[in-house]
Amino acid sequence: MEMKKAYLLTALLLLLSLPVALAQAQAKAQGDRSNEKIEAARIAHITTRLNLSPEQAQKFWPVYNEYAGKRDKLRQEHRTIIQSGKGVELGNEDARKYISEHLRMEREEAALDEEYYGRKLLSVLEPRQVVQLMHAEHEFKKMLLDRLKERRAN
């Protein structure tokens, strides 16, 4: 009899946890779709602003995607460093380490920009298009932030 109760209790717990697991999976899927939509909009915005020829687009996107991947990885590391210094009483030694890491990350991001904007992207785009790319990225980021503010206000 006790064994039967244990099985029933286990089955009941599994059934009760199923909606939570499904909700989490659905939220992740929605987040993935949202990221895909943002990525598609970013690609369309940049392509339109740069007025890329098919030949340029074929050369540009692999270089740009490589840059964006490296930039995103650096920014994630930077966010981790920033979070490590928040909400904690840092001693002077830890504060020095935090400052040093923060400045190192800033230098790495600047070096990455120099490598791609100053060299690699210039090998596949005209200089004016590289400037347009810089503006297009800024515009797109601002547009996303404005939409986010709009959603939070509603």
C-alpha positions in Angstrom: 0.0 0.0 0.0 2.8 2.4 0.9 4.5 1.7 -2.5 1.3 2.5 -4.3 1.1 5.9 -2.5 4.7 6.6 -3.4 4.0 5.9 -7.1 0.8 8.0 -7.0 2.6 10.9 -5.3 5.5 10.8 -7.8 3.0 10.7 -10.7 1.1 13.6 -9.2 4.3 15.7 -8.8 5.3 15.0 -12.4 1.9 16.0 -13.7 1.9 19.2 -11.6 5.4 20.1 -12.9 4.5 19.6 -16.5 2.8 22.9 -17.0 5.8 24.8 -15.6 8.2 22.9 -17.9 5.9 23.6 -20.9 5.7 27.3 -20.0 9.4 27.5 -19.8 9.9 25.8 -23.1 7.3 28.1 -24.7 9.0 31.2 -23.3 12.3 30.1 -24.7 10.8 29.4 -28.1 9.2 32.8 -28.1 12.5 34.4 -27.1 14.3 32.5 -29.9 11.6 33.7 -32.4 12.0 37.2 -31.1 15.8 37.1 -31.6 15.3 35.7 -35.1 12.9 38.6 -35.9 15.4 41.1 -34.6 18.2 39.6 -36.5 16.2 39.6 -39.7 15.2 43.3 -39.2 18.9 44.2 -38.5 20.0 42.5 -41.7 17.2 44.2 -43.7 18.1 47.6 -42.2 21.8 47.3 -42.8 21.3 46.0 -46.4 18.9 48.8 -47.2 21.1 51.5 -45.7 24.3 50.3 -47.3 22.6 49.7 -50.7 24.7 46.6 -51.1 25.1 45.0 -54.5 24.6 41.2 -54.6 28.4 40.8 -55.0 29.1 43.1 -52.1 26.5 41.4 -49.9 28.1 38.0 -50.6 31.4 39.3 -49.4 30.1 41.6 -46.6 27.9 39.3 -44.6 30.4 36.6 -43.7 32.9 39.3 -42.5 30.2 41.3 -40.7 28.8 38.2 -39.0 32.3 37.1 -37.9 32.7 40.6 -36.4 29.3 40.6 -34.7 29.9 37.2 -33.2 33.2 38.3 -31.7 31.7 41.6 -30.5 28.8 39.9 -28.9 31.1 37.5 -27.1 33.2 40.4 -25.8 30.1 42.3 -24.7 28.8 39.2 -22.8 32.2 39.0 -21.0 32.0 42.7 -20.2 28.5 42.3 -18.8 29.7 39.5 -16.6 32.5 41.7 -15.3 30.1 44.6 -14.7 27.7 42.3 -12.8 30.6 41.1 -10.6 31.1 44.6 -9.4 27.5 45.5 -8.7 25.8 45.2 -5.3 28.9 44.1 -3.6 31.0 46.0 -1.2 34.3 45.9 -3.0 37.6 46.3 -1.1 40.2 48.5 -2.7 42.1 45.5 -4.2 38.9 44.0 -5.7 38.0 47.5 -7.0 41.4 47.8 -8.7 40.9 44.4 -10.3 37.5 45.4 -11.5 38.8 48.7 -13.0 41.6 46.9 -14.7 39.3 44.2 -16.2 36.8 46.9 -17.3 39.5 48.9 -19.1 40.9 45.7 -20.6 37.5 44.9 -22.1 37.2 48.4 -23.4 40.6 48.1 -25.2 39.6 44.7 -26.6 36.4 46.1 -28.0 38.3 49.1 -29.5 40.9 46.7 -31.0 38.1 44.6 -32.6 36.5 47.7 -34.1 39.8 48.8 -35.5 40.4 45.4 -37.0 37.1 45.2 -38.7 36.1 48.8 -39.4 39.6 49.8 -40.2 40.7 46.9 -42.2 38.5 43.8 -42.9 35.2 45.7 -43.7 37.2 48.2 -45.8 38.4 45.3 -48.0 34.8 44.4 -49.0 33.0 47.8 -48.8 33.8 51.4 -49.9 34.8 53.7 -47.1 31.5 55.7 -47.4 29.7 52.4 -46.9 31.7 51.6 -43.7 30.6 55.0 -42.4 27.0 54.2 -43.4 27.3 50.9 -41.6 28.4 52.7 -38.4 25.3 55.0 -38.7 23.0 52.1 -39.6 24.1 50.1 -36.5 23.5 53.1 -34.3 20.1 53.8 -35.8 19.0 50.2 -35.4 20.1 50.1 -31.8 18.2 53.3 -31.1 15.1 52.0 -32.9 15.2 48.8 -30.7 15.6 50.8 -27.5 12.8 53.1 -28.5 10.5 50.1 -29.2 11.5 48.5 -25.9 10.7 51.8 -24.0 7.4 51.9 -25.8 6.5 48.4 -24.8 7.4 49.0 -21.2 5.3 52.1 -21.1 2.2 50.2 -22.3 
